[in-house]
């Protein structure tokens, strides 16, 4: 058989095997343009969007035999992105309660947590720190079709200083294991970056300050020097990875920004200078202003220590006020819930607080779609209903731009052009 004929047959077979889907709805939130599109028709081939047409647009070319997903009366949006989750973390167990279980107990719980995030409408999550490379395992299992869950950007082990927030601080010396993310000094931390990337990390998480849910640390404490933070950022960027810094305190936030870190997590005690620096340097802020509701209501009976509850109480309102100030100043912001501190399926409850503290509903939605994709460096794949991106789409009743709490009740979730939840 002649080569041109063979190539033609192969191309025809490939085209015939392509899986096409057509999705229609009453309206669509266009997060790139910041507008609503009436009566959208989205054509999907092999999981990616090939055309998007609204009412009055050119008639779309619909492949023969395409599967239809019709969502009359519903508003569709891009699949949501949560930039700060812990899939193998559970709010139901305090730091000492987990010691009654085997080492892989929390890893197993993460399978259900991944499904809960997906069914809540989060088709992509950034997992900022896990033990035993659990988040890498979830990603691999999801992509191989062995479990249900969102697209995962894993960090593997969080990096931090000895005795800092990312170290094991609850156990006595005789029981304290060496944490694979802990190191001291710029060169040692560079090695930790390389190790995490070697075993599957796609983002680097570092603890620049103390935290709420650790022992013997305070949120305002800076725990790594600017030189150490810069070494982490430089090494990660050399390997093509972005860096997220857990940073509550003002000094640690500013050191992380100067070091070139890409996103600041929590940013609770950020000051006016830190806000100015973030705006000028284009650093993203990811501020979890929702989960304190769960922590204060349920934490004590779940075994959270009073010292941790105290720290949460002390910074909660300050963080919310600083969220308002940073947004008002024009700082770039993304959606990050810290799911795992509260139940994973409730993450969308944060949208209400983002609107209450200054964002419009469109801005809050953009933080969890367009902005998050940009901060991830994955705007060609996720974050919008647009040609070339994955057909990750959620549907709600009513208008989330009029009532952002509609996002707490997502009825339909589509991932890669396939329905993964429908009710």
ZIWOVEN-V474837 format. One record per helix or strand of 3 or more residues. SS is the DSSP state (H for helix, E for strand). FROM is the first residue (numbers start at 1). LEN is the number of residues. Records with the same first field share a line. If there is no record, write none. Layout:
# ZIWOVEN-V474837
SS=FROM-LEN + FROM-LEN
This chain:
# ZIWOVEN-V474837
H=3-15 + 97-4 + 105-15 + 134-10 + 173-3 + 186-13 + 226-13 + 250-10 + 272-10 + 292-7 + 300-3 + 306-24 + 344-13 + 361-7 + 370-7 + 404-5
E=20-11 + 35-4 + 41-5 + 48-6 + 67-12 + 80-6 + 122-6 + 151-4 + 203-5 + 242-6 + 263-4 + 284-3 + 393-5 + 412-4 + 418-5
